[in-house]
Amino acid sequence: MPRAAALALLLATATACANDVPEANWSRGLLPEHVTQEGGVVQTLWNGAWIAALATGAVVIVLIVWAAIFHRKRKTSPDLPPQVRYNLPIEMLYTLIPLVMVSVFFYFTARDSEVLTRVDGDAPVKVKVEAYQWSWRFTTNYEGKTLEPVAGVPVSDYHQGPQLVLPVNKKVEFDLSTDDVIHSFWVPDFLFKRDIIPGIPEDNPGRKFQITTLNRPGVYAGRCAELCGVDHSRMLFSVKLVPQAEFDQYIATHQAGSAQ
Ligand SMILES: [Cu+2]
C-alpha cells in the first residue's frame, strides 16, 4: 500500500522536527520532563491525583465484583432483598467518605495553585509576551536592559517561529497581553499554560506568572493552546534555555539601541 508507506515516511520525517512537542513518558504519568521548578510541583500533584484515583477505582471495582458474586439473585430467594433504607451508619459513611476525599483533593490543589500563580515581582528576567493572530512578540528585560523584540511573521515563518532565549537557573516573569482574540501561552515542558485575554489591565495579576528555570539547556516547543482563528495551528514558537554565559552574550548582542 503506497499510501501507508507514504504516511510512515511522513511520520518518520516529522519526528525529526526541532519544534516538536516533547515525548510523553509513562513513568511520569504521560507528562513531558519538566524544565522549571514549578513543573516539579505539577508533576507531584499529578502523580498524587493518579494514585488517589487508581486507589479509589480499585476499591470500587472490588466492591462491585464482591456484590456481583456474593449477592446475586438466587432461584430460591424472594423478589426483593432486605431493604436498608434509613440506615444511619451507612448513610453517614457514604456522605463523609466523599467529603473527606474532595477536601483532600481541594487542599493539595489550593496549596499548589498558590505556589504556581505566585508572582513576587523580583524576577531578574521579565518577558513581555504579546500574542496576535497568528504569532508572538517577546520583549525581554534583564536587569534593566531591554532587548530588541523577537517577533514572528504570521503563517509564513511558522516552521521556525519566534524563539525566546532564557537563562538556566533563573527566575523569569511573564506578562501576557493581546489586542485581538483569546490566545493561550503554552510550553509543554513548563507543565503550565495561561490564557491571554484581550482587555485585561496591566495591573491585573492574572496577566502574569513566573517560573524558575532548571539547569536543562535545550530548545523547547511552544504553542498557542486556544483556538484563535484559521491559522491557530501555525502559532508556534520555541524557548531556548542557555547557560548564563551564553545568555550574557545574547544580551550584549541583542540590546535595543533606543531603550537605554
Ligand atoms: Cu492563538
Boltz pocket constraint, residues with backbone or C-beta under 6 A from the ligand:
constraints:
  - pocket:
      binder: B
      contacts: [[A, 131], [A, 132], [A, 134], [A, 182], [A, 183], [A, 184], [A, 224], [A, 225], [A, 226], [A, 227], [A, 228], [A, 232], [A, 235]]
      max_distance: 6.0
